[in-house]
């Protein structure tokens, strides 16, 4: 049971880091309104909980951005905060996967594992790094200028401009990226603790090589909370490490369940929120 207890403790720590890095990005904005910390924490926790029931993490991001707009944060900066949070998370996944790949040379020598990991890493770097490139953002801005509808074009242009502007705040970006790396490492450690509790003998280097890739696959908007994609990914990838399909499947179920446990505080806040209270003030539906 001790590995399970440690895994739950690590989830609490990683949720705290995730909240802190997003709040830093919100507070980096130069708008006239800065929501209080209690409002931001409530919005983060409740949107994370509601995101459990939506495809990938993008659903929770959308709820969070909408809540910021309801809290009088400028639309561009509200969207930029969640976009930068997501992109820096993707970049940190690529870094952790690269470290894991280097630390598991003997295991990762096969092309069947090494090739998809390298491709995924390069894709993450390309997506995450695009926002830091002025030429790329200028190109995307020109494409946004061709969108139908003046309002849609204006909103898209504002979001792109503010997102690129937020990437120039190097101090904040550096801290958020460091915390994103810590979050990814904590998730790998959580999976390792779950594996130990199941008696899986794979080394932690293998977890560092595989779990980031699995997390990438879970980001694909093709299932609710990564259910299905995570099971397939765990069984496929850990199979190369000699882990049985049954153990890998059970590990994936525990990993998903652990994430749900980490989201439960937001569910409690959502349930106890009264009409007209803080939850409704930040765009979270009122409980009935």
Backbone as CSV, one residue per row, in Angstrom:
resi,resn,N_x,N_y,N_z,CA_x,CA_y,CA_z,C_x,C_y,C_z
1,UNK,0.809,-1.226,0.000,0.000,0.000,0.000,0.841,1.276,0.000
2,UNK,2.079,1.206,0.516,2.870,2.427,0.623,3.129,3.096,-0.733
3,UNK,3.426,2.344,-1.786,3.591,3.011,-3.079,2.334,3.760,-3.527
4,UNK,1.156,3.237,-3.185,-0.087,3.925,-3.535,-0.234,5.221,-2.746
5,UNK,0.138,5.172,-1.464,0.077,6.376,-0.638,1.014,7.452,-1.188
6,UNK,2.209,7.032,-1.580,3.169,7.974,-2.148,2.632,8.556,-3.455
7,UNK,2.005,7.719,-4.278,1.461,8.187,-5.550,0.394,9.259,-5.329
8,UNK,-0.487,9.059,-4.352,-1.526,10.054,-4.060,-0.896,11.355,-3.578
9,UNK,0.146,11.246,-2.731,0.831,12.451,-2.257,1.462,13.210,-3.417
10,UNK,2.018,12.485,-4.385,2.627,13.129,-5.548,1.584,13.828,-6.403
11,UNK,0.368,13.278,-6.459,-0.716,13.930,-7.210,-1.067,15.269,-6.577
12,UNK,-1.122,15.301,-5.259,-1.428,16.556,-4.563,-0.378,17.609,-4.897
13,UNK,0.888,17.203,-4.908,1.971,18.140,-5.205,1.875,18.631,-6.648
14,UNK,1.614,17.706,-7.581,1.590,18.132,-8.989,0.385,19.027,-9.289
15,UNK,-0.748,18.819,-8.601,-1.894,19.721,-8.798,-1.558,21.116,-8.271
16,UNK,-0.819,21.180,-7.175,-0.407,22.474,-6.651,0.503,23.214,-7.615
17,UNK,1.441,22.486,-8.225,2.335,23.102,-9.200,1.578,23.556,-10.442
18,UNK,0.633,22.732,-10.895,-0.153,23.099,-12.074,-0.952,24.370,-11.827
19,UNK,-1.550,24.470,-10.642,-2.314,25.677,-10.315,-1.404,26.890,-10.248
20,UNK,-0.247,26.733,-9.629,0.664,27.861,-9.448,1.177,28.383,-10.783
21,UNK,1.534,27.474,-11.696,2.090,27.937,-12.973,1.033,28.677,-13.783
22,UNK,-0.216,28.219,-13.741,-1.277,28.915,-14.486,-1.566,30.274,-13.871
23,UNK,-1.589,30.347,-12.546,-1.834,31.616,-11.871,-0.727,32.615,-12.204
24,UNK,0.516,32.144,-12.293,1.612,33.027,-12.689,1.366,33.616,-14.068
25,UNK,0.894,32.805,-14.998,0.623,33.285,-16.348,-0.522,34.299,-16.357
26,UNK,-1.550,34.051,-15.552,-2.661,34.999,-15.473,-2.186,36.317,-14.881
27,UNK,-1.422,36.246,-13.806,-0.953,37.451,-13.122,0.071,38.221,-13.956
28,UNK,0.633,37.590,-14.971,1.588,38.285,-15.834,0.903,39.266,-16.770
29,UNK,-0.416,39.172,-16.872,-1.157,40.082,-17.735,-1.125,41.511,-17.217
30,UNK,-1.282,42.456,-18.121,-1.214,43.873,-17.753,-2.593,44.532,-17.762
31,UNK,-3.637,43.706,-17.652,-4.986,44.255,-17.649,-5.304,44.963,-16.347
32,UNK,-6.345,45.793,-16.345,-6.710,46.553,-15.146,-7.312,45.691,-14.046
33,UNK,-7.794,44.479,-14.385,-8.458,43.620,-13.405,-7.618,42.372,-13.177
34,UNK,-7.332,42.086,-11.913,-6.639,40.870,-11.522,-7.528,40.136,-10.522
35,UNK,-8.113,39.001,-10.900,-8.980,38.268,-9.974,-8.200,37.862,-8.723
36,UNK,-8.869,37.808,-7.572,-8.186,37.389,-6.344,-7.727,35.930,-6.432
37,UNK,-6.763,35.593,-5.599,-6.191,34.243,-5.612,-7.255,33.182,-5.356
38,UNK,-8.185,33.460,-4.452,-9.229,32.477,-4.140,-10.082,32.171,-5.363
39,UNK,-10.377,33.193,-6.160,-11.158,32.993,-7.378,-10.391,32.149,-8.390
40,UNK,-9.101,32.438,-8.545,-8.294,31.690,-9.499,-8.149,30.233,-9.074
41,UNK,-7.947,29.986,-7.783,-7.812,28.609,-7.308,-9.108,27.844,-7.505
42,UNK,-10.231,28.493,-7.188,-11.515,27.827,-7.382,-11.733,27.500,-8.859
43,UNK,-11.430,28.458,-9.714,-11.617,28.248,-11.144,-10.719,27.121,-11.648
44,UNK,-9.470,27.098,-11.196,-8.563,26.035,-11.620,-9.074,24.668,-11.186
45,UNK,-9.449,24.533,-9.926,-9.863,23.231,-9.399,-11.153,22.743,-10.038
46,UNK,-12.135,23.648,-10.162,-13.426,23.245,-10.731,-13.291,22.921,-12.217
47,UNK,-12.529,23.726,-12.958,-12.363,23.459,-14.390,-11.579,22.169,-14.615
48,UNK,-10.628,21.876,-13.742,-9.892,20.614,-13.848,-10.816,19.433,-13.618
49,UNK,-11.709,19.572,-12.639,-12.671,18.495,-12.374,-13.614,18.301,-13.556
50,UNK,-14.187,19.405,-14.065,-15.118,19.295,-15.189,-14.408,18.784,-16.436
51,UNK,-13.116,19.115,-16.579,-12.352,18.624,-17.719,-12.183,17.123,-17.715
52,UNK,-12.392,16.485,-16.557,-12.320,15.028,-16.464,-13.340,14.365,-17.380
53,UNK,-14.448,15.046,-17.619,-15.540,14.463,-18.390,-15.598,14.995,-19.825
54,UNK,-14.536,15.694,-20.241,-14.485,16.254,-21.588,-13.300,15.674,-22.346
55,UNK,-13.355,15.675,-23.689,-12.237,15.152,-24.475,-10.949,15.886,-24.160
56,UNK,-9.882,15.125,-23.869,-8.538,15.605,-23.540,-8.607,16.735,-22.514
57,UNK,-7.517,17.492,-22.337,-7.522,18.564,-21.352,-8.004,19.878,-21.911
58,UNK,-8.297,19.921,-23.223,-8.695,21.172,-23.864,-10.037,21.658,-23.328
59,UNK,-10.922,20.730,-22.975,-12.219,21.121,-22.440,-12.072,21.915,-21.153
60,UNK,-11.213,21.427,-20.247,-10.960,22.158,-19.011,-10.316,23.501,-19.266
61,UNK,-9.421,23.570,-20.265,-8.785,24.841,-20.627,-9.828,25.852,-21.088
62,UNK,-10.780,25.403,-21.893,-11.822,26.301,-22.407,-12.674,26.842,-21.261
63,UNK,-13.020,25.977,-20.315,-13.803,26.413,-19.156,-13.022,27.442,-18.349
64,UNK,-11.723,27.200,-18.201,-10.868,28.112,-17.422,-10.787,29.485,-18.093
65,UNK,-10.585,29.494,-19.406,-10.503,30.762,-20.131,-11.832,31.519,-20.056
66,UNK,-12.938,30.801,-20.220,-14.249,31.441,-20.147,-14.486,32.014,-18.752
67,UNK,-14.049,31.278,-17.736,-14.198,31.766,-16.375,-13.418,33.042,-16.136
68,UNK,-12.232,33.141,-16.726,-11.440,34.366,-16.597,-12.146,35.545,-17.252
69,UNK,-12.741,35.309,-18.407,-13.475,36.386,-19.086,-14.644,36.839,-18.219
70,UNK,-15.322,35.896,-17.594,-16.425,36.252,-16.685,-15.927,37.027,-15.475
71,UNK,-14.643,36.839,-15.148,-14.041,37.550,-14.015,-13.415,38.869,-14.468
72,UNK,-13.778,39.311,-15.673,-13.370,40.615,-16.218,-11.928,40.661,-16.680
73,UNK,-11.314,39.508,-16.940,-9.994,39.477,-17.559,-10.179,39.610,-19.065
74,UNK,-9.301,40.357,-19.723,-9.407,40.540,-21.172,-9.413,39.191,-21.886
75,UNK,-10.237,39.086,-22.928,-10.388,37.823,-23.641,-9.056,37.311,-24.170
76,UNK,-8.254,38.208,-24.750,-6.970,37.784,-25.305,-6.063,37.198,-24.256
77,UNK,-5.974,37.850,-23.096,-5.074,37.344,-22.056,-5.637,36.098,-21.391
78,UNK,-6.961,36.003,-21.263,-7.569,34.794,-20.708,-7.218,33.584,-21.566
79,UNK,-7.347,33.746,-22.893,-6.999,32.651,-23.799,-5.497,32.391,-23.798
80,UNK,-4.699,33.464,-23.766,-3.243,33.305,-23.800,-2.727,32.542,-22.588
81,UNK,-3.344,32.748,-21.432,-2.875,32.072,-20.222,-3.009,30.558,-20.338
82,UNK,-4.124,30.088,-20.888,-4.304,28.638,-21.007,-3.508,28.088,-22.194
83,UNK,-3.364,28.886,-23.257,-2.575,28.433,-24.406,-1.110,28.273,-24.016
84,UNK,-0.559,29.279,-23.332,0.836,29.192,-22.910,1.040,28.067,-21.908
85,UNK,0.087,27.890,-21.015,0.168,26.796,-20.042,0.222,25.455,-20.765
86,UNK,-0.617,25.299,-21.769,-0.658,24.048,-22.525,0.612,23.848,-23.349
87,UNK,1.068,24.891,-24.031,2.248,24.767,-24.885,3.512,24.491,-24.074
88,UNK,3.671,25.167,-22.945,4.834,24.907,-22.108,4.768,23.503,-21.519
89,UNK,3.560,23.017,-21.263,3.417,21.632,-20.825,3.837,20.657,-21.904
90,UNK,3.493,20.962,-23.149,3.891,20.099,-24.264,5.408,20.088,-24.432
91,UNK,6.021,21.270,-24.332,7.482,21.346,-24.436,8.155,20.567,-23.313
92,UNK,7.617,20.665,-22.106,8.207,19.934,-20.990,8.079,18.428,-21.187
93,UNK,6.975,17.993,-21.797,6.818,16.569,-22.119,7.933,16.105,-23.056
94,UNK,8.231,16.950,-24.050,9.275,16.596,-25.013,10.627,16.486,-24.323
95,UNK,10.912,17.402,-23.396,12.200,17.371,-22.692,12.311,16.125,-21.822
96,UNK,11.268,15.832,-21.059,11.296,14.659,-20.176,11.404,13.377,-20.998
97,UNK,10.688,13.316,-22.124,10.781,12.140,-22.984,12.187,11.982,-23.555
98,UNK,12.835,13.086,-23.894,14.204,13.036,-24.416,15.168,12.496,-23.368
99,UNK,15.012,12.979,-22.127,15.859,12.498,-21.038,15.627,11.011,-20.803
100,UNK,14.361,10.607,-20.810,14.047,9.200,-20.614,14.604,8.328,-21.719
101,UNK,14.545,8.835,-22.945,15.057,8.078,-24.081,16.561,7.879,-23.965
102,UNK,17.260,8.916,-23.511,18.704,8.820,-23.340,19.073,7.891,-22.192
103,UNK,18.204,7.833,-21.170,18.504,6.997,-20.014,18.090,5.555,-20.172
104,UNK,17.424,5.223,-21.254,16.979,3.840,-21.471,17.477,3.346,-22.828
105,UNK,18.787,3.523,-23.069,19.378,3.198,-24.366,19.165,1.738,-24.751
106,UNK,19.383,0.850,-23.819,19.275,-0.574,-24.149,17.858,-0.948,-24.540
107,UNK,16.884,-0.399,-23.780,15.497,-0.696,-24.076,15.022,0.013,-25.338
108,UNK,15.425,1.295,-25.463,14.913,2.130,-26.554,15.673,1.934,-27.856
109,UNK,16.529,0.921,-27.917,17.304,0.714,-29.128,16.481,0.247,-30.305
110,UNK,15.335,-0.391,-30.033,14.505,-0.885,-31.114,13.765,0.234,-31.827
111,UNK,13.701,0.151,-33.141,13.030,1.194,-33.919,11.545,1.273,-33.616
112,UNK,10.938,0.141,-33.229,9.503,0.125,-32.981,9.112,1.047,-31.836
113,UNK,10.050,1.326,-30.930,9.780,2.239,-29.825,10.476,3.569,-30.042
114,UNK,11.736,3.513,-30.471,12.517,4.741,-30.590,11.937,5.696,-31.617
115,UNK,11.515,5.173,-32.767,11.035,6.037,-33.844,9.801,6.845,-33.446
116,UNK,8.734,6.207,-32.916,7.568,7.013,-32.528,7.866,8.003,-31.409
117,UNK,8.782,7.629,-30.490,9.131,8.551,-29.413,9.825,9.787,-29.986
118,UNK,10.795,9.561,-30.902,11.520,10.688,-31.505,10.570,11.570,-32.310
119,UNK,9.684,10.955,-33.085,8.719,11.729,-33.879,7.820,12.558,-32.972
120,UNK,7.358,11.943,-31.881,6.491,12.661,-30.950,7.233,13.824,-30.295
121,UNK,8.500,13.604,-29.946,9.299,14.665,-29.335,9.458,15.841,-30.298
122,UNK,9.802,15.548,-31.547,9.985,16.603,-32.542,8.681,17.354,-32.792
123,UNK,7.573,16.628,-32.802,6.273,17.263,-33.020,5.941,18.193,-31.865
124,UNK,6.229,17.750,-30.635,5.964,18.585,-29.464,6.818,19.845,-29.484
125,UNK,8.080,19.699,-29.867,8.968,20.856,-29.939,8.464,21.840,-30.983
126,UNK,8.013,21.316,-32.128,7.518,22.188,-33.198,6.264,22.937,-32.764
127,UNK,5.334,22.231,-32.117,4.084,22.864,-31.691,4.337,23.844,-30.552
128,UNK,5.079,23.379,-29.542,5.317,24.222,-28.382,6.198,25.413,-28.676
129,UNK,7.150,25.248,-29.602,8.075,26.331,-29.892,7.566,27.345,-30.884
130,UNK,6.455,27.029,-31.573,5.948,27.928,-32.611,5.600,29.302,-32.054
131,UNK,5.049,29.345,-30.841,4.606,30.609,-30.263,5.768,31.551,-29.968
132,UNK,6.980,31.004,-29.836,8.146,31.832,-29.539,8.798,32.382,-30.808
133,UNK,8.302,31.970,-31.968,8.877,32.407,-33.233,8.027,33.521,-33.837
134,UNK,8.613,34.707,-33.981,7.886,35.837,-34.567,7.443,35.554,-36.001
135,UNK,8.305,34.975,-36.876,7.858,34.682,-38.239,6.688,33.701,-38.288
136,UNK,6.745,32.663,-37.427,5.652,31.686,-37.424,4.357,32.339,-36.970
137,UNK,4.434,33.138,-35.913,3.231,33.796,-35.415,2.695,34.811,-36.430
138,UNK,3.600,35.459,-37.176,3.158,36.388,-38.212,2.407,35.644,-39.313
139,UNK,2.924,34.453,-39.682,2.257,33.636,-40.693,0.881,33.195,-40.209
140,UNK,0.816,32.731,-38.961,-0.469,32.306,-38.404,-1.421,33.491,-38.333
141,UNK,-0.886,34.679,-38.025,-1.717,35.871,-37.970,-2.319,36.211,-39.324
142,UNK,-1.520,36.043,-40.370,-2.047,36.301,-41.719,-3.149,35.309,-42.064
143,UNK,-2.960,34.069,-41.657,-4.005,33.066,-41.905,-5.266,33.397,-41.114
144,UNK,-5.078,33.885,-39.871,-6.230,34.257,-39.057,-6.987,35.427,-39.689
145,UNK,-6.257,36.286,-40.401,-6.891,37.421,-41.051,-7.813,37.024,-42.190
146,UNK,-7.749,35.780,-42.601,-8.608,35.282,-43.682,-9.846,34.553,-43.164
147,UNK,-9.977,34.478,-41.841,-11.137,33.794,-41.275,-12.415,34.565,-41.595
148,UNK,-13.527,33.854,-41.732,-14.791,34.538,-42.044,-15.325,35.276,-40.811
149,UNK,-15.899,36.429,-41.026,-16.510,37.188,-39.938,-15.530,38.127,-39.274
150,UNK,-15.907,39.410,-39.219,-15.008,40.417,-38.633,-14.750,40.146,-37.162
151,UNK,-15.767,39.723,-36.437,-15.601,39.473,-35.012,-14.656,38.305,-34.759
152,UNK,-14.812,37.254,-35.541,-13.948,36.080,-35.381,-12.511,36.443,-35.720
153,UNK,-12.311,37.193,-36.805,-10.956,37.604,-37.185,-10.316,38.470,-36.096
154,UNK,-11.110,39.399,-35.559,-10.579,40.275,-34.521,-10.187,39.503,-33.267
155,UNK,-11.023,38.547,-32.871,-10.744,37.754,-31.675,-9.511,36.880,-31.882
156,UNK,-9.428,36.225,-33.047,-8.279,35.366,-33.332,-6.991,36.170,-33.369
157,UNK,-7.039,37.341,-33.976,-5.850,38.195,-34.055,-5.414,38.655,-32.667
158,UNK,-6.378,39.022,-31.838,-6.058,39.468,-30.474,-5.417,38.338,-29.666
159,UNK,-5.981,37.140,-29.764,-5.449,36.006,-29.008,-4.027,35.681,-29.441
160,UNK,-3.792,35.688,-30.757,-2.449,35.397,-31.259,-1.450,36.459,-30.802
161,UNK,-1.869,37.721,-30.865,-0.977,38.813,-30.470,-0.613,38.718,-28.987
162,UNK,-1.611,38.507,-28.147,-1.364,38.466,-26.709,-0.592,37.208,-26.323
163,UNK,-0.857,36.102,-27.007,-0.105,34.872,-26.723,1.369,35.063,-27.022
164,UNK,1.668,35.671,-28.174,3.073,35.928,-28.504,3.680,36.936,-27.530
165,UNK,2.881,37.925,-27.123,3.361,38.907,-26.156,3.691,38.243,-24.824
166,UNK,2.858,37.298,-24.388,3.113,36.609,-23.125,4.369,35.752,-23.193
167,UNK,4.713,35.273,-24.397,5.929,34.466,-24.537,7.184,35.307,-24.369
168,UNK,7.050,36.637,-24.460,8.190,37.538,-24.276,8.503,37.788,-22.800
169,UNK,7.618,37.405,-21.918,7.852,37.590,-20.481,8.727,36.439,-19.991
170,UNK,10.006,36.586,-20.218,10.944,35.469,-20.059,11.023,34.945,-18.634
171,UNK,10.969,35.847,-17.653,11.058,35.400,-16.271,9.916,34.475,-15.896
172,UNK,8.699,34.886,-16.252,7.523,34.078,-15.957,7.563,32.766,-16.737
173,UNK,7.924,32.853,-18.007,7.985,31.651,-18.851,9.000,30.649,-18.292
174,UNK,10.142,31.145,-17.824,11.170,30.258,-17.279,10.667,29.525,-16.045
175,UNK,9.985,30.241,-15.143,9.466,29.608,-13.929,8.378,28.592,-14.276
176,UNK,7.477,28.982,-15.170,6.384,28.081,-15.552,6.933,26.831,-16.242
177,UNK,7.952,27.004,-17.085,8.533,25.850,-17.770,9.211,24.911,-16.770
178,UNK,9.914,25.485,-15.797,10.560,24.655,-14.773,9.518,23.879,-13.973
179,UNK,8.414,24.536,-13.640,7.356,23.838,-12.904,6.677,22.788,-13.779
180,UNK,6.592,23.050,-15.080,6.024,22.061,-15.998,6.903,20.814,-16.058
181,UNK,8.220,21.007,-16.074,9.136,19.869,-16.036,8.929,19.053,-14.763
182,UNK,8.760,19.758,-13.644,8.545,19.064,-12.375,7.238,18.269,-12.403
183,UNK,6.200,18.844,-13.013,4.914,18.147,-13.108,5.061,16.860,-13.916
184,UNK,5.773,16.929,-15.051,5.953,15.735,-15.871,6.744,14.668,-15.116
185,UNK,7.788,15.097,-14.404,8.579,14.142,-13.621,7.727,13.509,-12.522
186,UNK,6.858,14.299,-11.908,5.975,13.774,-10.875,5.001,12.747,-11.456
187,UNK,4.521,12.974,-12.663,3.595,12.018,-13.280,4.295,10.704,-13.596
188,UNK,5.538,10.801,-14.038,6.303,9.580,-14.264,6.489,8.838,-12.942
189,UNK,6.814,9.574,-11.887,7.004,8.960,-10.573,5.709,8.322,-10.071
190,UNK,4.579,8.959,-10.361,3.295,8.380,-9.966,3.083,7.027,-10.654
191,UNK,3.326,6.997,-11.967,3.168,5.743,-12.705,4.122,4.684,-12.163
192,UNK,5.341,5.077,-11.830,6.328,4.127,-11.287,5.849,3.560,-9.948
193,UNK,5.317,4.420,-9.083,4.802,3.949,-7.794,3.648,2.961,-8.000
194,UNK,2.764,3.261,-8.943,1.665,2.344,-9.239,2.200,1.015,-9.755
195,UNK,3.230,1.081,-10.615,3.828,-0.141,-11.125,4.458,-0.973,-10.024
196,UNK,5.134,-0.310,-9.088,5.725,-1.026,-7.952,4.643,-1.718,-7.129
197,UNK,3.526,-1.037,-6.924,2.432,-1.630,-6.145,1.857,-2.865,-6.831
198,UNK,1.991,-2.928,-8.157,1.501,-4.079,-8.917,2.564,-5.160,-9.082
199,UNK,3.785,-4.890,-8.616,4.864,-5.861,-8.763,5.503,-5.855,-10.136
200,UNK,5.313,-4.779,-10.910,5.931,-4.668,-12.232,7.407,-4.328,-12.039
201,UNK,8.289,-5.097,-12.679,9.717,-4.955,-12.446,10.439,-4.004,-13.374
202,UNK,9.723,-3.237,-14.191,10.384,-2.324,-15.128,11.123,-1.230,-14.359
203,UNK,12.278,-0.814,-14.882,13.061,0.229,-14.226,12.403,1.586,-14.420
204,UNK,12.779,2.543,-13.563,12.198,3.878,-13.666,12.635,4.566,-14.957
205,UNK,13.797,4.158,-15.522,14.237,4.719,-16.801,13.238,4.399,-17.903
206,UNK,12.670,3.206,-17.861,11.669,2.822,-18.858,10.407,3.675,-18.695
207,UNK,10.038,3.944,-17.457,8.875,4.804,-17.223,9.121,6.207,-17.775
208,UNK,10.339,6.721,-17.586,10.659,8.049,-18.105,10.663,8.060,-19.627
209,UNK,10.976,6.928,-20.241,10.981,6.860,-21.699,9.572,6.725,-22.266
210,UNK,8.672,6.062,-21.519,7.369,5.711,-22.086,6.211,6.583,-21.617
211,UNK,6.184,6.911,-20.329,5.025,7.644,-19.800,4.831,8.998,-20.491
212,UNK,5.894,9.798,-20.757,5.662,11.055,-21.487,4.999,10.839,-22.844
213,UNK,5.404,9.777,-23.551,4.774,9.492,-24.837,3.309,9.121,-24.651
214,UNK,3.023,8.344,-23.616,1.633,7.982,-23.329,0.813,9.227,-23.013
215,UNK,1.403,10.151,-22.267,0.707,11.399,-21.952,0.430,12.208,-23.219
216,UNK,1.355,12.151,-24.178,1.123,12.828,-25.456,-0.091,12.230,-26.165
217,UNK,-0.147,10.895,-26.175,-1.265,10.221,-26.836,-2.582,10.538,-26.138
218,UNK,-2.525,10.705,-24.812,-3.740,11.011,-24.061,-4.264,12.405,-24.364
219,UNK,-3.399,13.271,-24.927,-3.834,14.621,-25.292,-4.692,14.631,-26.556
220,UNK,-4.638,13.547,-27.327,-5.421,13.503,-28.562,-6.912,13.582,-28.231
221,UNK,-7.649,14.483,-28.897,-9.067,14.682,-28.573,-9.960,13.608,-29.182
222,UNK,-9.699,12.359,-28.822,-10.481,11.262,-29.395,-11.169,10.428,-28.321
223,UNK,-10.994,10.805,-27.052,-11.658,10.068,-25.986,-11.843,10.976,-24.781
224,UNK,-12.651,10.522,-23.835,-12.901,11.266,-22.607,-11.794,10.952,-21.603
225,UNK,-11.047,11.974,-21.201,-10.013,11.829,-20.174,-8.958,10.782,-20.536
226,UNK,-8.741,10.569,-21.827,-7.724,9.612,-22.246,-8.119,8.165,-22.072
227,UNK,-9.384,7.901,-21.734,-9.835,6.519,-21.553,-9.856,5.828,-22.909
228,UNK,-9.225,4.702,-22.999,-9.117,3.959,-24.258,-7.755,4.162,-24.879
229,UNK,-7.391,5.414,-25.154,-6.071,5.685,-25.726,-4.964,5.335,-24.731
230,UNK,-5.178,5.650,-23.462,-4.153,5.342,-22.466,-3.996,3.840,-22.284
231,UNK,-5.110,3.101,-22.284,-5.024,1.649,-22.132,-4.257,1.022,-23.294
232,UNK,-4.584,1.463,-24.508,-3.895,0.929,-25.682,-2.415,1.275,-25.648
233,UNK,-2.101,2.508,-25.253,-0.709,2.951,-25.230,0.098,2.213,-24.169
234,UNK,-0.456,2.050,-22.980,0.249,1.328,-21.919,0.527,-0.115,-22.337
235,UNK,-0.491,-0.778,-22.871,-0.324,-2.186,-23.256,0.707,-2.318,-24.369
236,UNK,0.641,-1.421,-25.367,1.560,-1.505,-26.512,2.990,-1.204,-26.103
237,UNK,3.195,-0.070,-25.454,4.560,0.368,-25.158,5.215,-0.452,-24.049
238,UNK,4.486,-0.722,-22.983,5.091,-1.504,-21.904,5.270,-2.962,-22.300
239,UNK,4.554,-3.368,-23.343,4.768,-4.725,-23.848,6.184,-4.924,-24.355
240,UNK,6.792,-3.869,-24.926,8.172,-3.956,-25.399,9.154,-4.106,-24.241
241,UNK,8.743,-3.716,-23.041,9.599,-3.843,-21.861,9.363,-5.150,-21.135
242,UNK,8.572,-6.026,-21.736,8.331,-7.332,-21.141,7.210,-7.355,-20.120
243,UNK,6.424,-6.282,-20.022,5.302,-6.237,-19.083,4.094,-6.900,-19.740
244,UNK,3.419,-7.770,-19.015,2.275,-8.475,-19.582,1.151,-7.494,-19.898
245,UNK,0.306,-7.876,-20.859,-0.803,-7.015,-21.255,-1.750,-6.762,-20.088
246,UNK,-1.972,-7.790,-19.251,-2.879,-7.637,-18.112,-2.333,-6.622,-17.107
247,UNK,-1.032,-6.724,-16.798,-0.435,-5.789,-15.842,-0.408,-4.368,-16.404
248,UNK,-0.069,-4.241,-17.697,-0.018,-2.912,-18.312,-1.406,-2.289,-18.351
249,UNK,-2.421,-3.103,-18.629,-3.793,-2.591,-18.651,-4.213,-2.109,-17.267
250,UNK,-3.910,-2.910,-16.246,-4.274,-2.529,-14.887,-3.514,-1.268,-14.459
251,UNK,-2.254,-1.156,-14.879,-1.476,0.042,-14.581,-2.133,1.274,-15.197
252,UNK,-2.627,1.143,-16.419,-3.278,2.280,-17.083,-4.563,2.681,-16.370
253,UNK,-5.321,1.693,-15.889,-6.563,1.992,-15.171,-6.257,2.720,-13.867
254,UNK,-5.244,2.258,-13.143,-4.856,2.914,-11.900,-4.340,4.335,-12.167
255,UNK,-3.627,4.509,-13.269,-3.083,5.825,-13.613,-4.210,6.817,-13.891
256,UNK,-5.226,6.380,-14.646,-6.386,7.232,-14.908,-7.129,7.510,-13.601
257,UNK,-7.301,6.466,-12.793,-8.002,6.629,-11.524,-7.294,7.587,-10.591
258,UNK,-5.960,7.543,-10.599,-5.185,8.446,-9.752,-5.404,9.897,-10.167
259,UNK,-5.484,10.141,-11.482,-5.757,11.491,-11.959,-7.129,11.977,-11.525
260,UNK,-8.117,11.080,-11.525,-9.466,11.447,-11.081,-9.458,11.792,-9.596
261,UNK,-8.691,11.030,-8.816,-8.568,11.330,-7.385,-8.013,12.740,-7.186
262,UNK,-7.030,13.110,-8.012,-6.454,14.444,-7.908,-7.422,15.554,-8.275
263,UNK,-8.448,15.208,-9.050,-9.430,16.211,-9.480,-10.637,16.321,-8.546
264,UNK,-10.726,15.435,-7.560,-11.900,15.404,-6.687,-12.114,16.685,-5.875
265,UNK,-11.052,17.363,-5.404,-11.314,18.624,-4.683,-12.124,19.620,-5.506
266,UNK,-11.870,19.673,-6.813,-12.649,20.556,-7.669,-14.096,20.123,-7.743
267,UNK,-14.334,18.821,-7.719,-15.703,18.319,-7.714,-16.442,18.712,-6.450
268,UNK,-15.730,18.658,-5.317,-16.344,19.065,-4.051,-16.710,20.546,-4.081
269,UNK,-15.806,21.368,-4.609,-16.092,22.801,-4.722,-17.284,23.049,-5.633
270,UNK,-17.375,22.292,-6.709,-18.473,22.456,-7.655,-19.814,22.109,-7.008
271,UNK,-19.814,21.054,-6.210,-21.055,20.596,-5.579,-21.544,21.573,-4.515
272,UNK,-20.600,22.091,-3.706,-21.009,22.942,-2.588,-21.206,24.399,-2.992
273,UNK,-20.862,24.780,-4.230,-21.018,26.177,-4.649,-22.495,26.541,-4.667
274,UNK,-22.812,27.640,-4.047,-24.201,28.095,-4.011,-24.480,29.027,-5.176
275,UNK,-25.726,29.119,-5.664,-26.052,30.039,-6.740,-25.659,31.461,-6.379
276,UNK,-24.992,32.127,-7.351,-24.575,33.495,-7.124,-23.269,33.604,-6.376
277,UNK,-22.649,32.456,-6.008,-21.407,32.484,-5.265,-20.223,32.643,-6.175
278,UNK,-19.049,32.283,-5.641,-17.811,32.516,-6.385,-17.770,31.721,-7.664
279,UNK,-18.343,30.505,-7.646,-18.255,29.674,-8.836,-18.959,30.323,-10.009
280,UNK,-20.173,30.841,-9.771,-20.898,31.461,-10.868,-20.230,32.739,-11.317
281,UNK,-19.502,33.385,-10.432,-18.840,34.628,-10.770,-17.693,34.449,-11.708
282,UNK,-17.156,33.243,-11.845,-16.045,33.010,-12.753,-16.434,32.110,-13.904
283,UNK,-17.743,31.998,-14.129,-18.185,31.279,-15.311,-18.379,29.795,-15.123
284,UNK,-18.330,29.296,-13.880,-18.605,27.893,-13.643,-20.106,27.738,-13.404
285,UNK,-20.748,26.770,-14.083,-22.188,26.619,-13.908,-22.548,26.418,-12.450
286,UNK,-23.638,27.019,-12.047,-24.095,26.875,-10.667,-24.641,25.485,-10.424
287,UNK,-24.370,24.937,-9.253,-24.928,23.642,-8.907,-26.384,23.825,-8.499
288,UNK,-27.188,22.845,-8.823,-28.625,22.931,-8.517,-29.010,21.866,-7.501
